[in-house]
Amino acid sequence: MYLNYLILAHKNLAQVDRLIDNLMGDDTYIYIHIDKRVPAEQIRKYRFASQSRVKVIRNRVAVYWGGFSMVKATLNLMKAASAGGRPGYYTLLSGQDFPLQSNESIRSFFQENEGKEFMNYWRMPYKGWVNGGLDRIKYYWFVDKIGMYNSDLFCRFQRENNMERAYFKDYPPYGGSQWWCLSLDCVRYMLDFIERHPSVPEFFEMTLIPDESFFSTILLNSPFSENVVNDNLRYIVFEGGKPHPNLLGVNDFSRLMESGKLWARKFDEGHDHTILDRIEECISRLQES
């Protein structure tokens, strides 16, 4: 079984080097999408750029949070990774994630759970999102083109004038975390579905934060839905209704290592560089015991 990692990164590339050092093992392959605004000559400064089983994909896009550009970047990673045809799991990570278990433990987990798909999801409307999250799909959003602020103003205009969009009858909407672990067959199904149903990506291209609904809506309306485990296998902390997760530090160490999760986010060495040291030391001790 192969472990294939798909990494979305836009900054802190030295930290991405460290992430890859801890992910790499036998039968591990890594694909990285780095925001198009990062110059190629800067990317070449880092170790990962010259590793044989690491591929920085060429089809890069400028990613804007809340826009469909995030989905495009993910799809480009999925196409590049699945083209190799390696059976196993394809795991989407950010450049600010970090493993909480050894490569051997992660591989054993997937071997024991082969045939399952891992994605955090919920049926919309969802009480944890403003207006159940339906404003994300009921109105037109153009985040990549006019920015979040102007898109929000336009959404308010549509809402005030009862200008709701028509949604698909055949695909009940689902939301959830953008991070997932999927089998090769599932990844290929999703890419094939998008090719055969271009109206679906066209619709989601004008929604808000589509990376948190596009993939889950396709998967939970697919033949793979019965195999989906509602868990993305990450330790992530959201508090106070904030749109971004907490930065994790050394004070979170015990909760991280006791969580039983395979990875965690979000880390920033500029915020707390010691937490990654502690995690590496703990994993090393567990491997030796």
C-alpha positions, 0 to 999 in steps of 0.5 A: 500500500502506498501513502500519497500526500497532496500538500497545499502550501503558500508560505513557510517553505522551510516548515514544509521541508520539515513536514516532508522529512517526517512524512517520508517513508517507504512507499511514500510519494508527495505532491505539492501545490505551491501558490503561483505567487511564490517565485520558482527560484524561491522554491528551488532553495528548499530540499523538497524541490530536489527529492526524487519522490516529491513532485512540485506540480507545474500547474499552479494557481494563485489561491485566494481563501474562500474562492474556487481557486482552492478547489482548482489547486486541489484538483490539480494535485489529485490529477497529478497524484492519481496519474501514477496509479499507485494503490493506497490512500491519497491524503490532502494536507496543508503545509502547516500540518504535521504528523502525530504518529510514525509512518509505520503507524499511519500505514498500519492504520490504513491497511487495517481500514482499507476500503474506507474513505475518511472525510469530515462532513455534515448535511446542510443546513448545518447549525455550526455555520452562519445561516446554516451555510446556505448563503454559501450556495444560495447566492453568487460569490466571486471571491477570486475575481473581486475579493471577499469584501466586495463578494460579501457586499454583493451577497447582501444585495442578492439577499435583500432582493430575494435573488436566490440561485437555483440548486441541483435537485439530484445532489443534496448539499454537504459541508465539512472540513476540506481535508480528507484521506481517500482511496485511489478508486475514490479519487478517480471517481471524483475526477471522472464525475467532474469531467462528466458533470461540468455543471457541478464545478461551474456551479461551485465556482461561484460559491463561498468557501467551496473547498468545504462543500464541493468534495463532500457534496460529490462524495456523499452523493456517490457510490462511495458514500456507504464507505465514508467514515465521518472523520478526517483523522486530524486534530484541529481546534476552532474557537469563537466562530473564527474562520481559521483554526487556532495555531497550536503550541507547546501548551497543546502538546498533551492533548495532541498526543493523546488525541489518537489522530494521525495529523494535526493543524495548524502550526507555525514555527514563527508562533511556536517552534518548540511544539514540533520538536516535542512531537518529533521526540515523542514519535521517535521514543514510541518507535524505539519502545 
